[in-house]
Amino acid sequence: MISAPGIAGAPLLVTGLLAAGALAALLATTRALLITIASALRPGPAASPARQLFTFRAALLIAAVLAGAAAILYPPDPITA
């Protein structure tokens, strides 16, 4: 899909900008989803700030590892993707 501007004869600058924009959107969405997941798993307000930070970071790491494992174990079907 990213090579479509190149195939259509668009300049390389346009192709590069399109690829950079798509990657930036992907990273922003991924970051927002990981922060949301980690925030949902944090302990209650009675926990100390250090405990909350540790739990947040641990949940973030677990969510990222699970997402990476799912991407490796279940790649998209090239026909429908």
C-alpha positions as CSV (number, residue, x, y, z in Angstrom):
1,M,0.0,0.0,0.0
2,I,2.8,2.4,0.8
3,S,4.4,1.7,-2.6
4,A,1.3,2.8,-4.4
5,P,2.5,6.4,-4.9
6,G,5.7,5.1,-6.3
7,I,3.9,2.9,-8.7
8,A,1.7,5.8,-9.8
9,G,4.8,7.8,-10.6
10,A,4.7,10.2,-7.6
11,P,8.0,11.7,-6.5
12,L,10.0,9.9,-3.9
13,L,9.4,12.8,-1.4
14,V,5.7,12.2,-1.6
15,T,6.1,8.5,-1.0
16,G,8.4,9.2,1.9
17,L,6.1,11.6,3.5
18,L,3.2,9.2,3.1
19,A,5.2,6.4,4.7
20,A,6.3,8.7,7.6
21,G,2.8,9.8,8.3
22,A,1.4,6.3,8.3
23,L,4.2,5.1,10.7
24,A,3.6,8.1,13.0
25,A,-0.1,7.3,13.1
26,L,0.6,3.7,13.9
27,L,3.0,4.5,16.7
28,A,0.7,7.1,18.3
29,T,-2.2,4.7,18.2
30,T,-0.1,1.9,19.7
31,R,1.2,4.1,22.5
32,A,-2.3,5.3,23.4
33,L,-3.7,1.8,23.5
34,L,-0.8,0.5,25.7
35,I,-1.2,3.4,28.1
36,T,-4.9,2.8,28.3
37,I,-4.4,-0.9,29.0
38,A,-1.8,-0.2,31.7
39,S,-3.9,2.4,33.4
40,A,-6.8,0.1,33.6
41,L,-4.7,-2.4,35.5
42,R,-3.2,0.0,38.1
43,P,-3.8,-0.4,41.8
44,G,-6.2,1.7,43.8
45,P,-5.4,5.2,45.1
46,A,-4.5,3.7,48.5
47,A,-1.3,2.3,47.0
48,S,2.0,4.3,47.3
49,P,3.1,6.3,44.2
50,A,6.1,4.0,43.8
51,R,3.8,1.0,43.9
52,Q,1.5,2.6,41.3
53,L,4.4,3.4,39.0
54,F,5.8,-0.1,39.3
55,T,2.4,-1.7,38.6
56,F,1.9,0.7,35.6
57,R,5.2,-0.2,34.1
58,A,4.8,-3.9,34.7
59,A,1.3,-3.9,33.1
60,L,2.7,-1.9,30.1
61,L,5.5,-4.4,29.6
62,I,3.1,-7.4,29.8
63,A,0.7,-5.8,27.4
64,A,3.4,-5.0,24.9
65,V,4.9,-8.5,25.1
66,L,1.5,-10.1,24.6
67,A,0.7,-7.9,21.6
68,G,4.1,-8.7,20.1
69,A,3.6,-12.5,20.7
70,A,0.1,-12.3,19.1
71,A,1.6,-10.5,16.1
72,I,4.2,-13.1,15.6
73,L,2.0,-16.2,16.3
74,Y,-1.0,-15.0,14.3
75,P,0.3,-13.0,11.2
76,P,-2.4,-11.5,9.0
77,D,-3.6,-13.4,6.0
78,P,-2.0,-11.8,3.0
79,I,-5.1,-12.2,0.9
80,T,-7.4,-10.3,3.2
81,A,-4.9,-7.8,4.6
